[in-house]
């Protein structure tokens, strides 16, 4: 356990169990560095500010994708649709070509890879990064958006992907 100013921090396993009850949206962050597309799955995506339009996500400091992503002059937040759990899993795996078939993608503004079939895309310029604990908070300035009206989001809850079902 970690000591804090207010007592001892909860252990990592108990913390994971508590966080698992929170449903989170699923995004894939994509970028291009030196002509090579890179990407990773994130469930820590959040809006930060309307003026200016800022969004954020966290990436593990040990991520092998982060050094490439950090070098990119723009990145895209691809908000996954409810039927894209396989895509989310692919971009979370290590040691695979995440952009090979069956991944559907195209180069977008400034060469940023844009994934097909997503609910929305936010093209961002890097704004700021801050090391926090064992993760890095990445904040992006949204410079462009693409929306797919009527699409439902992919959710992550208790270690599984699922769909949103509105109350009648």
N, C-alpha and C positions, 0 to 999 in steps of 0.2 A: 504494500500500500504506500501511497504517497502522502507525506505530511503537507498540510496547507495551513494557512493562517487561522482557519476555523475548525481544524480537526483533520481527520484522516480521510483521504479520498477513497471512494468505493473501488473494489478490485475490478480489473479489466473484464472478466467474464460476467460479473453482475451488471456492469455498465452496458455491455453488449446486449444482454437480455432485456434491459430496460429500454434501450434504443430500438430494439426489434419491434416493439409494439407501435412505433410511430411509422405510419405509411409515408413513403417519399416518392416523388416523381423521379423518373429515370431519364437521364440525358447522356448523349455521347458527345464529348468534346473532341473536335477535329481541327487539325492545322496541317500546314505543309512547311517543312524545313528542308532547304537544299534540294527541292524538287521531290522530296519523299513525304507521302501522306502519313500522318500519325494520329492516333486517337485513343481515348479511354472512356470507360463508363463511369458515370458519377451519379450518386443519389443525394449529393449535398448541394445541389443547385438552388439558388435563391435570388430573388430580386433584392437590390440594395437601395436604389434611389431612382426617382422619376426624373429629377432635374439636377444633374445630368442623368441620362438613362444608364444605370449601372447594374450589373448582375455579378454573381459570384459563385464559386464552387471551391471545394477543397480537394487537394491531391496529396497522397501519401508521399512523404519525403523520400521513401525508398523506391518510388515508381521509376521504372526504366523508361517510361514514356515522357516523364516530366522534363528531363534535360532537353529533349527535342522540342516539346511544346513551348518551353520557356523561351526558345530562340525565335519563335514565329512572330511575325509582325502583325498578324491577325489570327483569330481562331473563330470557330463556329460552335455554338451550342445547339445541338440537334435534339429537340424534345421528342422522345420516342412515342409512337402510337401503341395502343393496347395490344396489337398483334406482333410487336417487334421484340419479344422476349429473347428470341434466338440471337438477334443482333446485339442486344444488351450483353448477353452471355459471351458472345464472340469478342466484343471489345473489352471485356473484363479478363479474358484469358491471356496467359503469357505464352510466348513462343509460337504464335500463329500469325499469318499474314491477314490482318483484320480487314484489309481492303480488297482481298481476293474474292472471287465468286464464292458464295452467292450475294455478297455485299453489293448493293446498288448505290452508286455514288457518282457525282460529277464535280468537276472543278467549278467553284463559284467565284465571287468577287475576289480579286487578288490571289487567285489560285487556291483559296480555302476549300477543302473537300466538303461537299454537302451531301448528306445521306438521303437516299430516296425513301418515300413513304412515311416521312416523319410528320408530326403534328405541327411543328413550327421550327424555324431556324432563326437564330440570332447571331449575326456576324458582329464580332467584337474586336476592338483594338485593345491591347493590354493597357490597363490603367494602373494597377498596383498589385504587389504581392507582399505577404507578411508570413513569416514562419510562426506557427502557433502549435505548440506541442509537437507531435510527430507528423503534422501535416503542414501544408502551405495553403494559405488563403489566396486565391487568385480572383482579382476583380477586373472585369472588362467593361469598356465603354461600348454600348451597343450602337453600331453605325448603320445597320440595315436589318430588316426582318422579312421573313417569308412565312406565311400562315396557310394552313390547310383547314378551312372551316369545317366544323362538324366532326372532326377527329377526336377520339377519346385517348387520354393519356395512359401510358404504361406506369404501373405502380410497383413499388418494392415494399414488402411487408413480411416480417418474420422469416427472412431468408428466402422468400419466394417472390416471383413476379406475378402480377395479377392485373385486373381491370377495374375501372371505376364503374359502379352501378348506382345511378342516382335514385333517390327515394321517389316513389310514385307521387 
